[in-house]
Amino acid sequence: MARKVLLIGLDCADPRLVFDLWRDDLPNLRRLMEQGSYGRLRSSDPPITVPAWTSMMTSLDPGELGFYGFRNRADYSYDKMGLATARQVPPRTVWDLLGRVGKRSTLLGVPQTFPPRPINGQMVTCFLTPSTQSPYTFPPELKDEVEAAGGGEYIFDVSDFRSEDKQRILDDIYTMTERQFKVFRHLLRTKAWDYAMMVVMGTDRIHHGFWQYCFPDHPLYTPNNGLESSIHDYFVYVDGQIGQLLAEIDAETLVLVVSDHGARGMDGGICVNEWLIQQGYLVLKEQPQGIIPLEKAAIDWERTTAWAAGGYYARLYLNVAGREPQGQVAPADYERVRDEIATRLAALGDEQGRPIGTFSVKPQEIYRTVRNIAPDLIVYFGDLAWRSLGTVGHGVIHKFENDTGPDGANHDWYGLLIAYDPQRPQGGRRLEDRQLMDMAPSILREFGVAPLPDMQGQPIDW
């Protein structure tokens, strides 16, 4: 068994980039692959940061956790939403369970750890932290040490990473990443730990900001744009930072590198509420003046059957009688209407009517349990090649930019796993595809801790 476990999370890192395209340019990750084992991790449904990391660290699917994205319906009213923070995470994460047997954890940047709560160890919270004016460490007095170790004010995320100010975004991504790695190295050196985990958010932000400049198969790519190497160069930089981290650990530590989902180019956006309006499912009292969020539109709820939220996928809700305040769908018609909308969405093509492979899933069919308020349909436009645009006022269904600012990438189904156990070298063995919920029981096994009976994953033989 490994004496310690170090997990390095690369949010949104795509296995094709690390395993294949840039493998020779990433010497530290390549060495871990060549000496250990590696493979793909199927993400959660939906494949986004929240709930994916929490699903990974609890071995529960989003339905069991009861949150389906960053923002979730707080009740059956039409406008009350809640943010998925650490308060929604059950106290059964890997570090919670290790703490029960006396093992100490060091955490930095793990999504859904804000606000911080006590652990057996130390914690610096995640990109959901509003600012350094908020409590963001455990113990609280660690905050001053973090500021000193990072060489400046701690940075949780890149502000306004969907903008045209690309040089500023690049500068901010590098500064954030440098300070986070500095702090994490300091914590590894100075604090007692058995399990240590950091999540790099810059890998996600650089994909969304620069994918269209780097890959010629992107619809918006133009040659000689001056930013062609921006994602590659950042991965090389992160690989160097990982090399410095590896120098901080002893020769017996199990090293894991994982991502929560992959990335792919965004072909375009589907204005899902515009489609619902055209199909007669969503009725407005008046046409909006310009493009506005749906919550600011004058919706005629007494004539509305369904509405949806935008994002990497669409969360579609039915206006059900007896459930929503002005519900119109009779409970007896619920499944019929849900199936009808899913079928029509599947037939929706691109701007020229060509099939794009859209499909919808019903939460009750993919989750073991559905807690809190799930969407009635989770819709993947073009199997994630197209984004869901929730705003209204476009007057068209198809758009070729994000409605919240420039964004060249969407998420993809598979993240990555690299595992190197010095006690059991694997010589570059390729793992079969696994699911990210397999990670929690696998990590617990390394400490001789039995997984909880309701954990959905199975240990990985790495």
C-alpha atoms as one frame of an Amber mdcrd trajectory, in Angstrom:
protein
   0.000   0.000   0.000   1.134   3.488  -0.761   2.301   5.473   2.246   0.925
   8.697   0.754  -1.295   9.629  -2.182  -0.853  12.798  -4.236  -3.670  13.655
  -6.633  -3.195  16.405  -9.232  -6.452  17.483 -10.869  -6.439  19.175 -14.269
  -9.933  20.510 -14.827 -11.177  19.872 -18.386  -7.884  18.292 -19.547  -8.627
  16.166 -22.593  -6.922  12.761 -22.866  -6.274  13.236 -26.583  -4.047  16.221
 -25.885  -2.049  14.595 -23.082  -1.918  10.981 -24.261  -1.414  11.579 -27.949
  -1.022  15.038 -29.452   1.430  16.614 -26.972   2.764  13.574 -25.144   6.383
  14.149 -26.186   6.230  17.790 -25.086   5.109  16.927 -21.541   8.081  15.061
 -20.037   6.768  14.780 -16.485   3.345  13.490 -17.464   4.963  11.233 -20.083
   7.267   9.737 -17.449   4.307   9.023 -15.168   2.512   7.343 -18.073   5.553
   5.317 -19.140   6.276   4.083 -15.629   2.686   3.714 -14.488  -0.690   3.197
 -16.177  -3.148   5.512 -17.847  -6.566   5.613 -19.460  -9.800   7.515 -19.890
 -12.333   8.369 -17.185 -15.964   8.686 -18.241 -17.322  11.865 -16.711 -20.575
  12.396 -14.879 -23.935  13.152 -16.456 -23.715  16.116 -16.995 -19.952  16.353
 -17.665 -19.205  19.632 -15.919 -16.995  20.694 -13.016 -19.933  20.769 -10.600
 -21.009  18.001 -10.047 -18.122  15.976 -11.573 -15.406  16.497  -8.939 -17.787
  15.847  -6.068 -19.122  12.758  -7.806 -15.520  11.593  -8.155 -14.673  12.199
  -4.499 -17.879  10.696  -3.028 -18.587   7.933  -5.566 -22.178   9.145  -5.842
 -23.836  10.256  -9.067 -25.399  13.733  -9.431 -28.892  12.412  -8.754 -27.779
  10.920  -5.460 -25.953  14.156  -4.613 -28.973  16.246  -5.595 -27.258  18.888
  -7.727 -26.964  18.950 -11.485 -24.814  22.002 -12.185 -23.495  25.167 -10.583
 -27.008  26.563 -10.219 -30.011  24.444  -9.318 -33.685  25.082  -8.716 -34.176
  25.784  -5.028 -37.918  25.073  -5.207 -40.664  24.731  -7.798 -41.089  28.457
  -8.268 -39.970  29.864 -11.591 -37.067  31.980 -10.457 -35.462  30.761  -7.238
 -32.057  29.215  -7.863 -29.330  28.108  -5.475 -25.582  27.717  -5.904 -24.029
  24.314  -5.317 -21.499  25.027  -2.573 -19.772  22.876   0.018 -22.958  23.074
   2.085 -24.625  20.692  -0.381 -21.792  18.144  -0.275 -22.416  15.255   2.125
 -19.603  14.757   4.672 -18.407  11.564   3.025 -15.702  12.710   0.643 -12.418
  10.835   0.433 -10.825  13.256   2.903 -13.759  12.984   5.304 -13.463   9.207
   5.391  -9.688   9.292   5.706 -10.001  11.783   8.549 -12.146   9.305  10.470
  -9.197   6.894  10.627  -6.666   9.554  11.557  -5.290  10.319   8.088  -4.511
  13.949   7.323  -5.376  15.674   4.035  -4.102  18.774   2.261  -6.528  20.276
  -0.272  -6.146  23.217  -2.658  -8.666  24.391  -5.229 -10.928  21.338  -5.083
 -14.301  22.399  -6.523 -17.153  22.699  -4.049 -14.964  23.179  -0.986 -16.221
  26.745  -0.392 -17.172  27.692   2.236 -14.420  25.794   4.066 -15.379  23.315
   6.702 -13.199  21.538   9.263 -11.129  18.611   8.050  -8.315  16.582   9.560
  -5.657  18.614   7.822  -5.660  21.863   5.877  -7.618  23.333   3.009  -7.543
  26.239   0.559 -10.939  26.565  -1.131 -11.893  26.660  -4.784 -12.846  28.880
  -7.715 -16.346  29.340  -6.268 -14.860  31.481  -3.482 -16.102  35.073  -3.999
 -12.859  36.798  -3.000  -9.998  36.802  -0.533 -12.280  38.810   1.758 -14.228
  35.578   2.308 -12.998  32.863   4.646 -11.147  30.505   2.343  -8.864  28.335
   4.460  -9.082  25.759   7.140  -7.834  26.355   9.670  -8.702  30.071   9.359
  -5.247  31.206  10.423  -3.735  29.441   7.389  -4.856  32.416   5.290  -1.855
  34.611   6.139   0.510  31.773   5.375  -1.133  31.208   1.984  -0.745  34.867
   1.014   2.928  34.838   1.985   3.694  31.540   0.253   2.018  32.566  -3.007
   3.923  35.816  -3.323   0.804  37.946  -3.670  -2.940  37.972  -3.215  -4.288
  34.467  -3.720  -6.239  34.010  -6.972  -9.142  31.556  -7.142 -10.175  32.040
 -10.755  -9.723  34.182 -13.849 -12.282  36.957 -13.926 -14.223  37.442 -17.156
 -12.395  34.648 -18.977 -14.994  34.881 -21.739 -13.857  38.150 -23.264 -11.842
  39.424 -26.214  -8.998  40.641 -23.999  -6.906  37.578 -24.681  -3.554  38.819
 -23.444  -5.046  39.801 -20.102  -6.717  36.390 -19.821  -3.448  34.615 -20.609
  -1.551  36.700 -18.069  -4.177  36.017 -15.411  -4.192  32.268 -16.078  -0.423
  32.054 -15.677  -0.366  34.235 -12.562  -3.157  32.223 -10.955  -1.469  28.928
 -11.783   1.947  30.046 -10.547   0.585  31.200  -7.196  -1.525  28.101  -6.680
   1.388  25.751  -7.330   3.632  27.828  -5.045   1.121  27.546  -2.223   0.570
  23.836  -2.775   4.304  23.102  -2.773   4.606  25.074   0.453   1.812  23.042
   2.039   3.375  19.752   0.942   6.688  20.791   2.494   5.417  22.248   5.753
   2.247  20.347   6.730   1.716  16.762   7.752  -0.360  14.916   5.162  -1.281
  11.458   3.978  -3.546  12.505   1.105  -2.915  15.690  -0.879  -5.021  17.025
  -3.734  -5.002  20.143  -5.853  -7.180  21.020  -8.858  -5.798  23.295 -11.573
  -8.608  25.431 -13.013  -6.400  27.119 -15.608  -6.641  24.107 -17.921 -10.376
  24.697 -18.177 -10.133  28.457 -18.612  -7.536  28.277 -21.367  -9.659  25.807
 -23.317 -12.695  28.053 -23.235 -10.700  31.143 -24.071  -8.366  29.866 -26.786
  -9.571  26.619 -28.388 -10.748  28.369 -31.555  -7.266  29.814 -32.091  -5.371
  26.549 -31.677  -7.135  23.819 -33.621  -7.689  24.114 -37.386 -10.844  21.985
 -37.300 -12.662  24.629 -35.241 -15.272  26.537 -37.302 -13.857  29.896 -36.146
 -10.169  29.069 -36.653  -8.121  31.455 -38.759  -4.471  30.734 -39.585  -1.647
  32.957 -38.378  -3.760  34.360 -35.555  -0.819  34.675 -33.171  -2.380  32.451
 -30.509  -1.995  29.035 -32.166   0.317  27.681 -29.481  -1.392  29.205 -26.427
  -3.005  25.997 -25.086   0.029  23.856 -25.928   2.410  26.281 -24.233   0.261
  26.413 -21.122   0.193  22.613 -20.871   3.990  22.604 -21.158   4.096  25.141
 -18.331   1.749  23.069 -16.151   3.844  19.973 -16.860   6.876  21.859 -15.555
   4.946  22.839 -12.432   3.987  19.189 -11.943   7.680  18.309 -12.187   8.399
  20.697  -9.310   5.603  19.106  -7.279   7.022  15.634  -7.846  10.327  16.845
  -6.449   8.574  17.555  -3.139   7.360  14.000  -2.486   9.123  10.853  -1.362
   9.822   7.884  -3.582   6.966   5.826  -2.144   4.088   8.225  -2.860   1.352
   7.111  -5.250   0.829   9.845  -7.851  -2.520  10.293  -9.609  -3.295  12.808
 -12.341  -6.965  13.109 -13.249  -9.414  15.350 -15.054 -13.130  15.600 -14.505
 -14.130  15.755 -18.171 -12.591  16.434 -21.554 -12.838  19.259 -24.053 -13.837
  19.697 -27.669 -14.405  22.506 -30.102 -17.792  24.207 -30.006 -19.480  24.082
 -33.419 -22.132  26.577 -32.381 -24.978  27.270 -30.028 -28.623  26.234 -30.040
 -30.971  28.915 -28.715 -33.055  26.418 -26.826 -35.720  28.840 -25.592 -36.070
  30.330 -29.068 -36.723  26.801 -30.291 -39.284  26.252 -27.542 -40.985  29.506
 -28.556 -41.095  28.491 -32.213 -42.515  25.091 -31.294 -45.217  26.656 -29.109
 -43.947  25.235 -25.830 -42.817  28.600 -24.418 -45.024  31.686 -24.751 -43.929
  35.281 -24.104 -46.333  38.107 -23.427 -44.195  40.446 -25.500 -41.110  40.252
 -27.658 -37.935  41.304 -25.847 -36.081  44.389 -26.979 -32.685  42.886 -27.679
 -31.117  39.759 -26.238 -31.978  39.176 -22.587 -31.797  36.363 -20.029 -34.964
  34.291 -19.897 -35.605  35.327 -16.285 -36.008  38.929 -17.470 -38.516  38.021
 -20.179 -42.288  38.441 -19.761 -43.320  34.784 -19.789 -46.968  33.831 -20.078
 -46.832  30.934 -17.662 -50.521  30.104 -18.120 -49.764  29.190 -21.746 -46.242
  27.782 -21.307 -45.431  24.082 -21.390 -41.640  24.137 -20.996 -38.589  26.362
 -20.578 -34.869  25.709 -20.377 -31.565  26.944 -19.002 -28.432  27.344 -21.097
 -24.923  26.061 -20.538 -22.758  23.241 -21.854 -25.983  21.264 -21.935 -29.638
  22.282 -21.640 -31.685  21.767 -18.509 -35.281  21.604 -19.656 -38.201  21.923
 -17.257 -41.875  21.177 -17.769 -44.549  23.449 -16.330 -46.473  20.752 -14.467
 -49.927  21.298 -12.974 -49.853  20.887  -9.213 -46.081  21.232  -9.152 -45.243
  24.644 -10.627 -47.340  27.656  -9.515 -49.099  28.004 -12.884 -48.499  24.510
 -14.199 -50.109  23.549 -17.496 -48.974  19.966 -18.128 -51.350  17.497 -16.527
 -49.466  14.845 -14.538 -51.112  12.186 -16.713 -49.538  13.832 -19.790 -46.101
  14.312 -18.259 -44.325  11.382 -19.924 -46.029  11.965 -23.257 -44.956  15.611
 -23.361 -41.457  14.811 -22.171 -41.043  12.163 -24.871 -42.519  14.456 -27.514
 -40.058  17.256 -26.767 -37.106  14.843 -26.658 -38.083  13.415 -30.039 -38.427
  16.841 -31.621 -35.093  17.971 -30.204 -33.392  14.869 -31.606 -34.640  15.853
 -35.060 -33.237  19.389 -34.780 -30.341  19.743 -37.211 -27.716  22.395 -37.815
 -28.361  25.664 -39.626 -28.708  23.722 -42.893 -30.911  21.015 -41.434 -28.182
  18.368 -41.272 -28.401  15.974 -38.306 -26.116  16.846 -35.387 -26.847  13.962
 -33.029 -28.766  15.675 -30.253 -30.144  13.433 -27.523 -31.922  13.882 -24.211
 -31.776  11.853 -21.019 -34.300  11.502 -18.243 -32.780  11.807 -14.772 -34.877
   8.920 -13.465 -33.302   6.623 -16.061 -29.631   7.460 -15.452 -29.455   8.116
 -11.700 -29.962   5.581  -8.950 -31.901   8.182  -6.958 -33.126  11.647  -7.943
 -32.819  14.080  -5.066 -33.941  17.695  -4.900 -35.173  19.218  -8.174 -33.612
  17.735 -11.282 -34.296  18.932 -14.820 -37.093  17.057 -16.525 -34.777  16.532
 -19.470 -31.007  16.894 -19.767 -30.290  17.764 -23.398 -26.938  17.331 -25.148
 -26.977  19.280 -28.391 -24.863  17.592 -31.035 -23.531  15.214 -28.390 -21.815
  18.266 -26.776 -20.557  19.780 -30.055 -23.169  22.542 -29.671 -23.777  24.652
 -26.574 -27.188  25.475 -25.141 -27.953  29.215 -25.255 -30.679  30.123 -22.785
 -31.162  33.797 -23.639 -34.069  35.043 -25.767 -34.433  37.778 -28.327 -32.177
  36.217 -30.955 -34.973  35.492 -33.411 -32.993  32.486 -34.679 -32.201  28.992
 -33.414 -28.550  28.656 -34.442 -25.754  30.941 -33.309 -22.001  30.668 -33.643
 -20.865  32.215 -30.409 -21.690  31.813 -26.763 -24.336  34.161 -25.387 -22.236
  34.900 -22.294 -19.082  35.955 -24.167 -16.567  34.374 -26.558 -16.041  30.666
 -25.941 -14.375  28.253 -28.356 -14.775  25.000 -26.434 -17.412  22.786 -24.967
 -16.952  19.831 -22.654 -16.512  16.226 -23.718 -17.369  12.921 -22.125 -13.969
  11.584 -21.147 -11.393  12.939 -18.776  -8.064  11.272 -18.072  -6.352   9.184
 -15.423  -2.620   8.653 -14.973  -1.483   6.514 -12.041   2.093   5.849 -10.955
   2.694   3.670  -7.922   6.441   3.325  -7.256   5.711   0.097  -5.417   4.040
  -1.428  -8.475   5.439   0.020 -11.739   3.220  -0.836 -14.707   5.469   0.115
 -17.615   2.945   2.228 -19.481  -0.033  -0.124 -19.249  -3.138   1.249 -20.919
  -6.200   1.019 -18.709  -9.661   0.213 -19.926 -12.118   3.104 -19.765 -13.404
   3.665 -16.262 -15.914   6.014 -14.646 -14.843   8.851 -12.378 -16.859   7.441
  -9.451 -14.283   4.618  -9.405 -11.681   7.042  -8.028 -12.954   7.341  -4.432
 -12.948   3.605  -3.609  -9.598   3.270  -5.378  -7.991   5.972  -3.216  -9.544
   4.599  -0.024  -8.157   1.151  -0.850  -4.628   2.585  -0.764  -5.132   3.414
   2.906  -6.896   0.189   3.791 -10.218   1.997   4.224 -13.315   0.147   3.053
 -15.611   2.067   0.690 -19.056   2.971   1.976 -21.656   0.361   1.008 -23.577
   2.771  -1.234 -20.561   3.972  -3.224 -21.278   3.400  -6.912 -17.706   3.009
  -8.170 -15.386   0.024  -8.144 -11.651   0.116  -7.357  -9.323   0.494 -10.324
  -6.404  -1.921 -10.744  -3.722   0.624 -11.524
